[in-house]
Every structure is written in structure tokens, then in C-alpha cells.
Amino acid sequence: MGKRAFFGMVVLFLAAMFISGGISQAGDVKRMSKESLKNALSNPDVIVVDVRLPKDWDASELQIKGAVREDPSHVKDWMTKYPKDKTLVFYCA
């Protein structure tokens, strides 16, 4: 699968959460286009978090460069390690 197809899949599942004093309510979650994500990848204030299930992560050969992998079933264990002044972008494609 090429990069274009991969980013197309990411767009289908991509959601951005803006952290400012706490986790946003579900209604406040913003979606991000693949073009916006491409532009954001070089921004040091953006952290891309891959939240695919472990079996999906292990089976995949593709990932967004610079993304960190976190287990979605253990959010309470890792959520506080990210600065609240950063923009977290979660994807699971």
C-alpha cells in the first residue's frame, strides 16, 4: 500500500484532541484532513499517537513517521505523560 492510500485510510479514522487543562469532551473532538496532518507533522507542538490495538500494530508495516505507539486499553496509564500545552492527534488506521 502506498503513502497516498495509507494517508487516505488515516483520514477515515483520524481525530484530533486539543488538551488544555483536561481531556476534551467527545463533542469537542476535531477531525483533521490528511493535508492538515501532513502540515502538522513538522510542528513540535503536535504529538501523533498511534492507538491501534496491539495485534493491528504488530501486523502493520505502515506507520506515520514520528508517531508514538500507545495501547488504547491503558489510556489512564499514559495520558498524563503528555504535556497539556501540546496538540495530540490520535489515529488508529
N, C-alpha and C positions, 0 to 999 in steps of 0.2 A: 504494500500500500504506500502510495506517495505522500509527500508532505501535504499537498493540497487536500487530498482525501482525508488525511488524519485531522487537519485543522477543521475541515468540514464536519467531521464527527464531533470534535471538541465543542463546536458551536452549539450542537444539539443539546449538550449536557452541561454547558458551562454556566456557572453562576458566580457573581462577584459579591462578596460580603464586605461592607465597609465597617471597620472596627473603630469605634470612637466611644470609649467608655463602657463597652459591653458588646455582646453579640446582638446583631440586628434581629428584629422580628422577621418572621418568614415573609411578610408582605413587603418588607424593605429591601429584600434581596434583588439586586440588579443583574440583568443579563448583559453579557459582553459579546460583541461581534468578534469574528476571527481577526478582522483588521485592527480593532482596538487592542486585542490581546497581543498581536504582533508588535504594535507600537509600545505596549506596556512592558514587554519583556526586558527592555533595556533600562527601565526605571527602577532605581534601587529602593524605592518606597513600595514596590509591588512584590509580593511573595506569591508564587504559584504553587498550590498544594494539590498533589495528585491523591485523591481519596478513593481510588479503585480498591475493590476487595482484594485481599492478598492473592487469591487464585487468579484473578484477572491481571494483576500486576505481574505475577510470575510468568503468565502465558504470553504477555505482550512483548514485542520487540520495539515498540514505539513509546516515546515519552517526550514531553515538552522540555527542551533544554533549560536547565536551571531549576526545574520544579523539584520540590521536596515531596517525599512519599510519606503519608500518614495513614494509619489504619482508621477507617471511619467508625469502627465499633469501639474505639477508645478515645473519642473526642475529648473527654474530660482530662485525660492524661497528657495531651499535647497542646490543647488550645491556649493555655496560659503562657506557653513559651514564646509566643509571637508578640512583638510589640503592638500595642493598641493604636499607635500612630501610623501603622503600615496598612496598606490595602491588601487583603488576602483574596486571591482568586482560586476558587475550588473547581476542579474538573474530575470527571470520572469516565472518560471515553477511552 
